[in-house]
C-alpha cells in the first residue's frame, strides 16, 4: 500500500497514529506531498480527484479516501480494534466530532494563509472558531469518560484535532473553559504515536 500524506496534514496524522499504535508503519509506503485548495500536486488527483490528503493506494482496488474511510479500512485489515463493536457508534460519532474541529480549524488556516489580506473575513474566522469552542465544550461535558476509556479511533481523531488547533491557532485558548479536556489531551499528546507524528515546528 502507498499513502499520500503530509507531515502537517492533521487528517493524514490520524492514519499515521493508527499505524504507529498498531505497530504497522511498515505496511505502507509514504508518498509525501503538499496540496493546497488552489493546486493539487502531480499524481494525487489520479487517486483522489478532490486533490486532498490522505489517499491510500491499494493493489486490490481503487484508492481510498478520506481519512475516516482509510482508518476504517486499515482497522479492518490490520485488526487494530480501534472501532470496538460494543461502542462503535459512539466511537464513530466522536471521530466525526474530531474531524469537524479539524474542518473548522483548517478553514481558519486557509483564510489567514491563502486568502488575500484585503479579502479576509474576520466574522467567518470567528464563526469557525465558535464551532471549535462548542465542540470542546461538548467534549468536556459529554465525552470525558469515553476519552479516558480504552483507546479507539474517536480518541485519536480528537487528539489530532486538538493538536492541529495548537499547531496553527496556538494563540486561541480552548483549555481555559475545559480543564478536564485539557488534562486528557496533555496525557494523550504524550503517547509515542502522537509524539512521533507531531508536525514539524515552523512548517
Backbone as a ProteinNet text record, in pm:
[ID]
protein_1_A
[PRIMARY]
XXXXXXXXXXXXXXXXXXXXXXXXXXXXXXXXXXXXXXXXXXXXXXXXXXXXXXXXXXXXXXXXXXXXXXXXXXXXXXXXXXXXXXXXXXXXXXXXXXXXXXXXXXXXXXXXXXXXXXXXXXXXXXXXXXXXXXXXXXXXXXXXXXXXXXXXXXXXXXXXXXXXXXXXXXXXXXXXXXXXXXXXXXXXXXXXXXXXXXXXXXX
[TERTIARY]
84.1	0	87.3	34.9	105.1	12.2	67.8	-12.2	38.6	-45.3	-16.1	-43.4	57.8	42.2	132	106.1	193.8	211.3	331.7	350.7	274.4	222.5	143.3	-6.6	-47.3	-190.2	-244.8	-340.7	-395.9	-477	-534.2	-610.3	-515.5	-404.3	-304.4	-244.2	-234.9	-179.8	-265.1	-396.3	-483.5	-441.3	-415.9	-376.6	-241.2	-149	-16.8	-20.7	-103.1	-116.3	-172.1	-272.4	-326.5	-216.3	-136.7	-30.6	72.5	106.1	202.5	144.1	17.7	-44.7	-53.1	-71.3	-79.8	57.8	164.2	297.1	313	243.8	241.3	283.2	375.2	416.7	482.5	531.4	593.6	490.7	362	257.6	229.4	276.9	251.2	380.8	389.4	497	444.9	520.3	476	515.7	419.8	441.7	414	515.9	492.8	447.1	350.8	307.3	240	220.4	171.2	64.5	-56.4	-161.9	-214.5	-275.8	-349.7	-484.5	-580	-706.5	-689.4	-574.1	-550.4	-479.8	-409.9	-332.3	-307.7	-336.9	-308.2	-174.9	-90.1	38.9	24.2	123	120.7	105.2	18.6	-1.1	-118.8	-144.8	-251.1	-390.5	-426.1	-562.4	-598	-498.5	-526.4	-583.4	-555.4	-602	-713.5	-711.6	-820.8	-851.4	-959.6	-989.1	-1013.5	-1039.3	-1057.5	-924.2	-814.5	-682.9	-652.1	-713.5	-696.8	-621	-562.2	-492.5	-579.6	-555.1	-469.1	-542.2	-465	-519.4	-436.9	-504.3	-437.4	-451	-339.1	-337.1	-322.6	-413.7	-413.7	-390.5	-345.9	-331.8	-465.7	-557.2	-677.5	-798.5	-781	-895.6	-856.8	-955.6	-925.8	-873	-805.7	-752.5	-866.3	-834.7	-933.5	-906.2	-1012.2	-1009.3	-1149.2	-1174.4	-1089.3	-1031.9	-988.2	-920.8	-1009.8	-1139.2	-1227.2	-1239.9	-1247.5	-1255	-1124.3	-1012.6	-881.7	-861.6	-895.7	-875.8	-963.5	-1087.7	-1174.6	-1121.6	-1070.3	-1014.1	-891.7	-800.8	-679.4	-711.9	-808.5	-850.2	-897.9	-977.1	-1027	-914.7	-828.1	-721.6	-614.9	-581.7	-473.2	-522.3	-654	-709	-673.2	-677	-634.8	-739.7	-865.4	-970.9	-1002.9	-975.9	-998	-1140.7	-1224.3	-1368.4	-1440.5	-1432.2	-1484.7	-1635.6	-1679	-1819.4	-1913.7	-1874.3	-1967	-1994.4	-1909.5	-1936.3	-1897.4	-1928.1	-1881.9	-1947.3	-2075.2	-2141.2	-2093.3	-2064.3	-2005.6	-1866.8	-1789.6	-1655	-1661.5	-1751.1	-1761.9	-1813.8	-1904	-1952.8	-1841.2	-1763.3	-1651.6	-1547.9	-1524.4	-1433.5	-1487.6	-1617.6	-1677.9	-1664.9	-1678.2	-1663	-1519.7	-1422.3	-1283.2	-1255.8	-1309.8	-1290.8	-1359.2	-1472.1	-1538.7	-1454.3	-1385.5	-1291	-1182.1	-1131	-1027.5	-1077.4	-1198.4	-1253.5	-1256.7	-1306.6	-1317.7	-1180	-1088.6	-954.3	-880	-900.1	-833	-887.3	-1017.2	-1073.9	-1017.8	-998.6	-935.8	-793.9	-721.7	-584.8	-581.9	-667.9	-672.2	-708.1	-799.9	-840.3	-721.6	-637.3	-523.2	-402.9	-386.6	-265.1	-281.6	-401.4	-419.1	-503.6	-597	-681.8	-608.5	-613.9	-551.1	-602.8	-512.8	-546.6	-669.9	-683.6	-797.3	-928.4	-922.7	-1043.7	-1076.2	-1002.5	-1027.1	-1152	-1217.9	-1348	-1338.1	-1313.2	-1298	-1418.4	-1538.9	-1657.2	-1660.6	-1609.8	-1600.4	-1506.5	-1392	-1294.7	-1355.9	-1422.8	-1482	-1595.1	-1665.8	-1769.3	-1712.6	-1596.9	-1530.8	-1481.3	-1425.8	-1376.8	-1491.4	-1609.2	-1722.6	-1759.4	-1742.1	-1766.2	-1667.6	-1542	-1439	-1467.1	-1503.5	-1531.8	-1650.6	-1757	-1873	-1835.7	-1754.2	-1712.2	-1632.2	-1544	-1464.7	-1553.6	-1652.8	-1748.1	-1822.5	-1862.6	-1931.6	-1841.3	-1716	-1620.8	-1603.5	-1594.6	-1576.8	-1696.7	-1816.8	-1937.6	-1990.4	-1966.3	-2032.1	-1938.8	-1812.9	-1729.6	-1605.9	-1588.7	-1465.7	-1451.6	-1559.2	-1546.7	-1506.2	-1557.3	-1518	-1371.6	-1332.6	-1194.2	-1095.6	-1136	-1048.1	-1055.2	-1139.7	-1154.3	-1049.1	-1069	-973.2	-955.6	-835.9	-803.9	-894.3	-946.4	-1021.4	-998.5	-1060.3	-1036.5	-1095.4	-1199.3	-1254.4	-1153.2	-1083.3	-980.2	-867.8	-826.7	-719.6	-762.1	-886.8	-934.9	-937.2	-985.6	-990.4	-849.6	-761.5	-623.8	-555.2	-572.8	-512.3	-575.6	-705.1	-774	-723.4	-716	-667.4	-520.4	-444.5	-305.7	-294	-383.6	-380.1	-423.3	-521.4	-561.2	-442.3	-369.5	-249.5	-144.2	-128	-23.6	-46.2	-169.5	-198	-264.9	-326.4	-402.3	-371.9	-242.6	-199.7	-233.4	-258.6	-293.3	-435.7	-515.7	-653.5	-653	-741.9	-745.4	-869.4	-851.1	-961.6	-954.8	-842.3	-821.8	-891.7	-895.7	-940.9	-1077.3	-1171.5	-1307.5	-1327.1	-1221.4	-1235	-1119.8	-1111.4	-994.4	-979.8	-1090.3	-1079.3	-1028.6	-1078.4	-1032.2	-884.5	-844.3	-703.3	-614.5	-660.8	-583.4	-573.7	-686	-683.3	-587	-595.5	-512.3	-364.3	-329.7	-189	-132.8	-210.1	-164.5	-166.2	-270.4	-281.4	-171.1	-139.5	-36.7	101.2	117.7	246.5	262.5	158.4	171.8	280.9	360.7	465.2	411.9	292.5	235.7	208	170.4	143.4	273.4	369.1	497.6	568.3	564	632.8	572.1	441.3	371.9	347.2	408.3	389.9	438.9	359	403.6	527	614.9	739.3	710.3	779.2	760.9	804.7	730.9	764.3	717.3	651.2	605.8	477.4
-119.6	0	124.2	230.7	357.9	466.8	555	658.4	796.2	871.6	1013.3	1087.8	1160.7	1227.3	1350.2	1433.3	1544.2	1544.4	1572	1572.7	1684.2	1781.5	1888.3	1864.6	1759.6	1732.2	1660.6	1720.8	1653.2	1529.8	1528.9	1411.1	1294.2	1323.2	1219	1173.9	1265.1	1228	1120.9	1129.7	1026.3	887.9	876.6	748.6	704.3	798.5	764.1	721.1	787.8	747.8	606.3	576.4	440.2	339.1	368.5	275.1	257.8	367	357.6	278.1	303.4	230.1	80.9	48.4	-92.1	-156	-73.5	-126.4	-171.5	-102.9	-145.3	-33.3	50.5	159.7	108.4	-15.3	-72.5	-127.8	-116.6	-169.5	-77.1	47.3	142.9	213.3	247.6	333.8	476.9	568.5	707.2	785.8	860	946	1089.6	1162.6	1299.3	1392.5	1477.1	1580.6	1691.1	1804.7	1922.7	1994.8	1939.6	2006.6	2129.4	2218.2	2331.9	2337.1	2416.6	2429.9	2490.1	2550.6	2614.2	2523.1	2421.1	2336.7	2199.9	2096.8	1959.9	1916.9	1850.5	1807.1	1698.6	1688.4	1590.4	1449	1374.2	1235	1212.8	1305.2	1284.3	1278.7	1370.2	1365.6	1235.8	1162.2	1033.3	933.5	955.3	864.4	925.6	1056	1127.3	1250.6	1248.2	1360.9	1490.6	1482	1602.9	1669.2	1596.4	1653.2	1673.7	1592.9	1609.4	1491.8	1516.8	1413.4	1369.7	1243.3	1140.4	1062	987.5	892.7	765.3	652.4	523.8	443.7	416.2	340.3	191.6	111.9	-32.2	-108.3	-232.8	-319.4	-379.6	-397	-475	-391	-262.5	-180.2	-34.5	52.4	195.1	250.7	363.1	428.1	468	469.4	505.9	646.8	718.8	848	868.2	946.1	1035	962.7	1038.1	975	876.8	904.9	813	679.5	685	561.1	483.9	553.3	487.3	424.2	497.6	444	321.3	325.1	209.3	89.8	116.7	9.3	-52.7	31.8	-19.5	-91.6	-40.4	-107.8	-249.1	-263.3	-395.3	-483.9	-427.4	-506.8	-547	-456.3	-482	-536.6	-535.8	-590.3	-509.1	-376.9	-292.3	-279.6	-306.6	-297.7	-156.9	-59.5	80.6	128.5	39.8	66.3	-45.4	-45.3	-157.2	-173.2	-295.9	-322.3	-273.5	-285.6	-252.3	-102.7	-19.2	125.2	188.4	115.9	159.4	290.9	311.4	433.6	554	533	641.9	676.6	573	595.8	670.8	631.5	698.7	841.9	863.8	999.9	1087.8	1032.6	1108.5	1138.5	1043.3	1068	1179.9	1179.1	1285.1	1420.5	1422.3	1548.2	1598.8	1509.5	1549.5	1601.9	1533.9	1579.5	1713.7	1737.8	1867	1979.9	1953.1	2051.6	2079.1	1973.4	1989.5	2071.3	2042.1	2115.5	2265.5	2301.5	2442.6	2506.6	2435.3	2490.3	2507.2	2413.5	2423.4	2542	2565.9	2681.6	2811.9	2816.7	2933.3	2952	2841.3	2847.3	2899.3	2845.3	2889.2	3037.6	3082.4	3223.1	3314.4	3274.7	3358.5	3342	3222	3193.5	3208.4	3181.9	3176.7	3290.3	3341.2	3447.3	3581.3	3661.7	3794.8	3874.9	3949.7	4018	4106	4174.4	4265.4	4192.4	4060.4	3981.6	3892.4	3904.3	3819.2	3865.5	3770.1	3794.8	3753.4	3848.7	3815.6	3742.1	3780.1	3713.3	3565.1	3534.6	3395	3317	3377.4	3312.4	3287.6	3389.3	3372.9	3270.1	3263	3161	3020.8	3003.4	2872.3	2843.1	2945.1	2924.2	2888.4	2947	2915.7	2767.6	2707.6	2563.5	2484.2	2525.9	2456.9	2472	2592.9	2616.5	2532.4	2525.8	2444.3	2296.5	2253	2112.7	2079.7	2169	2145.5	2141.5	2228.8	2225.8	2093.4	2044.6	1917	1803.2	1806.1	1704	1706.6	1825.6	1842.2	1786.9	1813.2	1781.4	1640.5	1587.2	1463	1346.5	1374.3	1268.6	1233.6	1295.1	1271.6	1125	1062.5	922.8	833.9	864.4	788.9	815.3	940.6	974.8	905.5	886.5	824	671.5	616.7	471.8	409.6	283	214.4	289.2	285.4	359.4	319.4	419.2	393.9	507.4	495.8	592.4	728.6	732.7	860.9	942.5	876.7	946.2	995.9	913.7	955	1077.2	1077.6	1191.4	1318.6	1310.5	1428.3	1474.2	1379.4	1415.9	1487.5	1436.6	1501	1637	1648.7	1776.1	1882.9	1849.6	1947.6	1980.5	1882.3	1908.8	2007.6	1995.9	2089.1	2229.1	2238.3	2369.7	2437	2362.4	2417.9	2454.8	2372.7	2392.1	2519	2541	2654.4	2772.9	2747.2	2854.2	2854.6	2844.8	2832.2	2951.4	3067.2	3185	3176.1	3089.5	3070.6	2978.7	3005.5	2928.4	2839.9	2712.3	2618.2	2548.8	2561.4	2489.2	2553.3	2686.2	2756.3	2712.6	2696.3	2658.9	2507.4	2432.3	2286.6	2215.9	2225.9	2172.9	2021.3	1948	1802.1	1761.5	1830.3	1801.9	1835.9	1947.7	1987.3	1884.1	1833.2	1732.1	1603.7	1562.6	1442.3	1460.8	1575.6	1595.2	1597.8	1656.3	1659.8	1518.4	1428.4	1289.7	1219.7	1243.4	1175.9	1219.8	1348.7	1401.8	1346.4	1288.8	1230.9	1086.4	1029	892.9	890.5	785.2	777.7	799.7	748.1	764.2	910.4	987.7	1130.1	1208.9	1173.9	1242.1	1222	1100.2	1067.5	1139.1	1162.4	1221	1371.5	1431.2	1575.5	1653	1747.9	1824.4	1908.7	1924.2	2000	2146.7	2200.4	2340.7	2429.8	2536.7	2632.5	2595.5	2476.8	2431.9	2503
0	0	0	-59.5	-62	-9.1	74.7	138	98.4	28.3	4.6	134.8	182	310.8	316.4	416.3	450.3	601.4	651.7	797	867.3	790.9	852.7	837.8	766.3	749.1	871.5	940.7	1058.8	1022.4	902.4	858.7	831.6	765.8	744	876.8	972	1102.6	1169.1	1153.6	1209.8	1161.1	1031.6	973.5	1028.9	1039.5	1088.6	1235.3	1315.8	1456.3	1464.3	1383.2	1380.8	1348.5	1246.3	1206.9	1318	1385.6	1496.2	1612.3	1644.4	1754.4	1722.3	1594.4	1553.5	1536.6	1538.2	1510.9	1367.7	1275.4	1135.7	1041	1082	994.2	866.6	870.9	751.7	653.8	686.9	598.6	481.5	489.8	381.9	343.3	215.6	166.3	165.6	224.9	235.5	111.6	57.6	-59.2	-17	28.6	76.8	-34.9	-5.9	-98.8	-19	-84.3	-12.5	-95	-100.8	-177.4	-103.9	-178.3	-122.7	-194.8	-145.8	-217.9	-357	-381.7	-510.4	-610	-559.8	-650.8	-587.8	-663.4	-619.7	-678.7	-602.3	-655.1	-760.6	-844.8	-952.6	-897.1	-956.5	-916.7	-824.5	-732.7	-634.5	-697.6	-790.4	-846.4	-917	-963.3	-1027.7	-927.5	-799.1	-694.5	-611	-594.7	-528.3	-612.2	-689.5	-777.3	-702.1	-571.4	-491.3	-458.8	-480.8	-454.9	-308.9	-221.6	-76.9	-17.3	97.6	174.8	292.2	334	274.7	166.9	89.5	-7.5	1.8	7.5	22.6	-106.1	-169.8	-294.9	-261.6	-318.4	-293.6	-422.7	-411.7	-528.5	-569.7	-472.1	-499.7	-537.8	-557.3	-593.4	-602.2	-624.7	-634.8	-503.4	-512.6	-392.9	-299.5	-172.1	-70.9	-18	9.8	77	133.2	234.3	309.2	430.5	533.5	646.7	720.8	732.4	804.5	731.2	599.5	521.4	533.6	521.7	529.5	666.6	771.9	907	930.6	883.5	899.8	821	701.4	618.3	685.3	732.5	796.1	926.1	1000.4	1123	1091.5	985.4	947.1	895	812.8	750.1	851.4	942	1036.7	1170.1	1190.3	1314	1437	1424.9	1536.9	1646.5	1615	1715.7	1760.3	1676.4	1714.9	1689.5	1635	1624.7	1700.3	1832.6	1911	1893.2	1873	1840.4	1949.1	2074.4	2182.8	2193.4	2132.5	2134.1	1999.7	1893.1	1761.7	1719.9	1752.2	1707.4	1786.2	1913.5	1991.9	1938.1	1906.7	1852.5	1720.7	1633.2	1503.2	1517.7	1612.1	1635.4	1690.1	1781.9	1837	1729.4	1639.9	1527.8	1438.7	1413.3	1332.3	1400.7	1532.7	1605.5	1595.3	1609.3	1593	1453.5	1352.8	1215.2	1191.3	1258.7	1246.4	1303	1414.2	1468.5	1365.3	1303.9	1202.2	1083.9	1038.7	924	952.9	1071.1	1106.6	1122.6	1188.1	1209.5	1078.2	985	855.3	775.1	781.2	712.7	769.2	900	960.5	907.6	895.6	845.3	702	618.3	478.8	468	550.9	546.3	573.3	668.7	704.5	614.5	555.7	479.8	328.8	278.8	134.1	77.8	155	102	107.2	2	6.6	125.7	187	312.5	299.6	185.7	171.5	142.1	129.9	108.5	228.2	334.6	451.3	526.2	588	651.3	799.2	888.7	1031	1088.8	1049.1	1103.1	1064.6	945.3	901.9	992.9	1023.2	1110.8	1248.7	1303.3	1436.1	1433.7	1321.3	1309	1313.8	1249.8	1255.2	1396.5	1461	1597.6	1691.6	1670.2	1757.1	1747.9	1630	1615.3	1700.5	1696.8	1775	1924.1	1965.3	2107	2153.2	2072.4	2110.1	2116.1	2021.2	2021.2	2146.6	2186.5	2307.4	2431.4	2435.6	2547.2	2550.8	2434.6	2426.8	2471.1	2430.3	2473.9	2625.3	2681.2	2825.7	2903	2854.3	2929.6	2903.1	2784.7	2745.8	2717.2	2681.5	2626.3	2709.3	2823.5	2900.8	2940.6	2984.4	3027.1	2909.4	2789.5	2670.7	2635.9	2641.9	2610	2703.9	2827.4	2926.2	2923	2836	2826.2	2737	2699.4	2611.3	2479.8	2426.6	2305.2	2189.6	2118.4	1996.7	1898.3	1781	1674.5	1706.8	1789.5	1830.6	1909	1999.8	2077.6	1987	1892.1	1801.5	1721.1	1672.3	1593.8	1676.7	1799.1	1885.7	1920.4	1950.6	1983	1868.4	1746.1	1629.1	1602.5	1628.5	1607.1	1702.9	1830.4	1927.9	1902	1856.9	1822.5	1707.7	1609.9	1497.1	1540.2	1628.4	1680.2	1748	1828.5	1892.7	1789.9	1687.8	1587.1	1505.7	1461.7	1373.7	1444	1558.8	1625.3	1774.6	1804.4	1942.7	2029.9	1970.3	2049.5	2103.7	2046.5	2092.8	2215.6	2308.9	2432.7	2437.3	2406.3	2423.4	2559.4	2628.1	2753.2	2871.9	2876.7	2996.4	3046.2	2954.5	2993.9	2996.2	2966.8	2954.2	3023.7	3156.5	3227.4	3216.9	3216.8	3206.1	3067.4	2966.1	2830.2	2815.7	2874.7	2868.9	2937.5	3052.5	3124.9	3043.7	2981.1	2898.8	2781.4	2714	2596.2	2632.4	2744.7	2785.3	2795.4	2853.1	2865	2728.8	2649.4	2520.8	2425.7	2427.2	2337	2367.6	2487.5	2525.5	2479.8	2419.9	2367.5	2260.3	2252.3	2149.9	2008.4	1979.3	1844.5	1812.7	1913.5	1894.1	1887.3	1971.8	1971.1	1836.4	1785.1	1661.2	1541.2	1545.6	1431.8	1448.3	1548.4	1571.3	1448.1	1398.2	1280.7	1311.1	1215.4	1240.6	1268.6	1365.8	1402.2	1285.9	1266.2	1163.1	1024.4	1013.4	880.7	840
[MASK]
+++++++++++++++++++++++++++++++++++++++++++++++++++++++++++++++++++++++++++++++++++++++++++++++++++++++++++++++++++++++++++++++++++++++++++++++++++++++++++++++++++++++++++++++++++++++++++++++++++++++++++

